[in-house]
Amino acid sequence: MQYSLKPERRNLHGILSKNIPPVLTIQDGDSIVFETIEPDWRLARPERPATESGVFMERRFPFDAGHALCGPVYIEGAKPGMALAVEVGSVVPGDWGWSRIGLADPEHMERMGVSGEELFLLWDIDADKGVCTSQNGFSVAMSPFLGVMTVAPEGDADVRTHIPGSHGANMDCKDIVAGSVLYLPVFHEGALFSTGDGHARQGDGELGGTAIECPIREAHLTFRLVDERIERPVCNSPRGWITFGFDKDVTAACYTALKDMARLIVRLYGVSYKEALALCSVAVDMHVTQIVNGVRGAHAVLPHGSLEHRV
């Protein structure tokens, strides 16, 4: 079955919790076409390049303090200890977006050596041509993805959407594009999946503080259950296999991603853990996913075809 979820008020939330009632129940193998508003809850393109401008959807604080996420979706048969495989089909952005050097993260601003008023860019997005153009005339190639894909986090406490973790959430990984399969650990019955934070284009690191944040017109996702335990997200992307690390210290995040990649190579090729680490050194690339969410992200990539095994 294929369903549709649109950004109506009842389908949106801005915090992560197992206690948020699901807005839709689906079966293993079903698909959903999501439509999302931009992550700051704007309903339309701002009239001028200033972050406070625009028409916003009504929000309920603190419940809606984070990204405008669509969901949660209950997947029948999902149980703790399983993995949820999210197959990413086409992701089509809206026709506008924004990016900024802002004041939301004073520590990040200080480290960049920036002070004073924030800089806000508006972007026209031409999905047919695959180009994003700022109001100042700079253009970049479009490469859309969902910055947040998440299950309900482990435990009973409410969790901010901005913080990436073992449940997924604000991973901001530019490589989880169409053609990817993202595997998320399941912590609660039904998994309770949500998504949002549309990006039209982002570089590794999300260095200035944001990507080109945008509404998503269509994001086609298919859900399958895997009876296998994983500790953190794993992705099989068009670029290669990806493992992730999240920590306030980016070096610690890198080591988590590295160890998970070595364990993945053990499973893929049947080698020892030590040999897998040695293979990582010659075949795996380490990337800084983002440095802007308080908890930093790193991801290790094993490109497809980079490691061949002939017996």
N, C-alpha and C positions, 0 to 999 in steps of 0.2 A: 504494500500500500504506500501511496505517496500523500503526504499531508502538507498543509501550508500554515505557517505561523507568521502573522503580521504584528507590527509594533503597536498593538492596542494597549491601553493603560493596564488592563488586567493581565497582559502577557509579559509585562516588564518588571524588572526588579534591579536594585543596585547594591545588593549585599549577597553573600553566599551563606547558605544554611540548609541543613537537612529538613528544617521545619517549614520551608516555603512550600505551599501546596503546589503540586504539578498542574500545569495548564493543559497538558496533553499526555495521553498514554498511548504508546505504540508497541509493536511487536518486534522481536529480533528480525532484522532484514528490512524493516520499513525505512522510508526516506521522508525527509522534511525539506521543503523549500522555505528558508528563513528570509524575512525582510527585517532589517534593523535600522533604527535611527542612529545618528552619529553619537559617539560615546558620551558627550556632555549633555545629551538630552535635547538638543536643538531639533526643531521640526522642519526648519527651512534654512536656506543659505542666509547668513547675516547680510545686512544691507551695507555694512562698512567693515573694514578690517580692524575690529576691536573685539576682544574676547567676551565683553559683557553684552554685546549686541546679539540680536536674534530672538526668535520666538521659541520658547522652551515648553516641553511637556510638563504638566503638573507633577511635582515630586513630593514624596512623603519622607521626611528626614526623621531618624537616621537610616531608615530602610532603603532609601534611594541615594545614599551618599556616594556610591561608586558609579561604574559604567552602566549605561542603559543596556541591560542584558535581556534577551528574549528566552523565556522558559519559566521554570524548569520543565523538562520532558522526562516522564517516567517510562523506562523501557522494561516491559514485562520479562521476568526471568533473570534480571540483573541482580546479583547478590554480592555481598562483600567477599573479597578474595578473587573475584573474576576481573577481567579486563573488558573495557568497552572500546571497540574499534569504530572510529568515526572516519568514514570514507568521504573525502572532500571532492565534490564535483565542481561545476563552474561557480565562480564567485564574481558577481557583476556589481561594481560600485555605482553609486548615484552620480550625478553630474557636477557635484561640488564637494570641496573638502577644505580643511584648514590645518595649519601647523603653526607652532609658536615657540619662541624663547620666552618663557613665562616666569611668573613669581611663585608658582605653586610649590616648587622645591627649592627653598633658599640655599640648601647645602650644594645642590647641583649648580645653581647659578654662581655661587661663590667659587666653586672649583673651576668653572669655565671662565672666571674673571669678568663676569657680566653683572651690571647693576643698573638701576633706573627702571624706566618704563619697559614693559614687555613688547616684543615685536611679534605681530600677528600677520600671517600670510593667508590669503584666500586663494584657492586653486579651482580652476575649471577643469573638469575631468571629461575627456572625450573617450568613452569606452569603445567606440567603433574604431578609432585611430590608435587607441592604447596610449594616450598622452595626457599628462597632467601639466597645466600651465598656471603659474602664479600671476597675481595682479601686476607684478613687476616684470613679467615677460620671460621668466626662466621656465624651461620645460624639462620634464623627466619622463621616462617610460613608465607606464602604469604596470604595477605588479600587485594585484589585490590579494588580501588575505584577511582572516579574522584574528584580531589580536588576542581575544579571549575565547577559548573553548574550555569548558570546565564541567566536572561533576561536583556534586555536593562534597565539601571537604570533610575529612575525618573528624570525628568528635561532635560535640553538641553546640559549641560556641559559634556565634556569627563571625564570619571572616570577610575582610575587605576584598573587593574585587580587584584592587590594584596590585595585590601581592601575589606573585607566582608561587606555586608550591607543588606538592606531589599530586594534587587534584587537577593541576593545569592552571586555569585562570589566566592572569595577564602575562603570558609567556612572551608575547610580542616577537615571535620567531618568523622572520620574513620568508622562510623556506617551506612553511606549512601551506602550500598553495594547492590549486586544483591538481588532482592526481595523487595527492598524499593520503595516507592512512595514518591517523593519529590514534595511538593506544593509550587509554587512561585507566588507572586503577579504580575499581569500584569500592566505595566505602560504606554505602548504604543501599538498602533495597531500592531497586528501580534506577539506580545510578544518579538520577536527577540532573540531567545535562542542561546547560545553558550556554548561550553564545552571544557575541556582540563585539564592540570595539573595532569596527571596520576600518581597514587601512588600504588606501589606494597605492601607496608606495612607502617603503621604509628602508634605510640602510641598516646593516648590522650595528648594534649598539644603541640605536634610537638616540643618537648623540645629543641632539639639541633639546630633547625632552618629549617630543611627540613625533609621530609619523604624519603623513597626510591623513588626518582623521576624517572619516566620511561615512555617510549612510551606505548601506548595502541594499541594492535593489533585489538581488537574488543570491542566495547561497544554498547550493544543493548538497545536503549531507545525508548519508546513509549509515545506519547503525547496526552493528553486529556484535554479538557477545562471544567472548573467547574465555573458555574455562581454564584460565591460567593466571597466576598471580604475578603482578609486577609492582615495583615500589614507586616508580615515577613514570612520567610520560615517556613514550618511545614513538618515533615517527618513521615511517617508510615513505620518503618523499621522492619526487622525480629526480632530485639531486643526489639522494643516497639515504642510507640509514642515519637517524639522528637520535642522540641521547642528550639529556638535559641535566643541568645542575643549577640550584638556586641557593643563594646565601648572601648575607650582607657583605661578605668578602668575596670579590670576584675570583681570587685564586682558589678558595675553597669550592666555589661553584664549578670551576674548571676541573678540579680533581673528582668531584662527584660525577660529572659528565664523562670523564675519562674512565672511571671505574665501571660505570654502567655500560660504556661502549665495549670495554674488555669483556665483561660478562656476556654481552650480546654476541661478540665474536666467538666466544666459547660455545654458545648455543648454535651459532650458524655453521661453524666449521669443526667443532669437536676437538679443539686444541686445549692445552692447559691455560690457566689464567695468566701465568707468567709469559707464555708464548703469545697470548693475545695482547698483552701489554706491549711486547716487543713489536708486534704487527701494527699496533696503534701508532707507534713512533714513525712508521714509514708509509702508512696508508691513510691515516685519519687526520683531518683538519680540525683544529679547535677555534671556535668563534665566540666572541662576546655578543650575546644575544641582545642585552639591554643593560644600561647602567643607571636607569632613571627611576626605578620603582622602589627605592629603599632596599629591597632584596634584589641583588643583581642576578642576572641570568647568563649562563654559558651553555653552548651546545657543541657537541662533537659530531662531526660528519664523516661517515665512511662512504665516499662516492661510489655509486654503482660501477662495477667493472674495475675498481682500483685494486682489488685483492682477489686474485684467481688462485684456485687450489687444484693442482693436477696430481692425481695419485699415480 
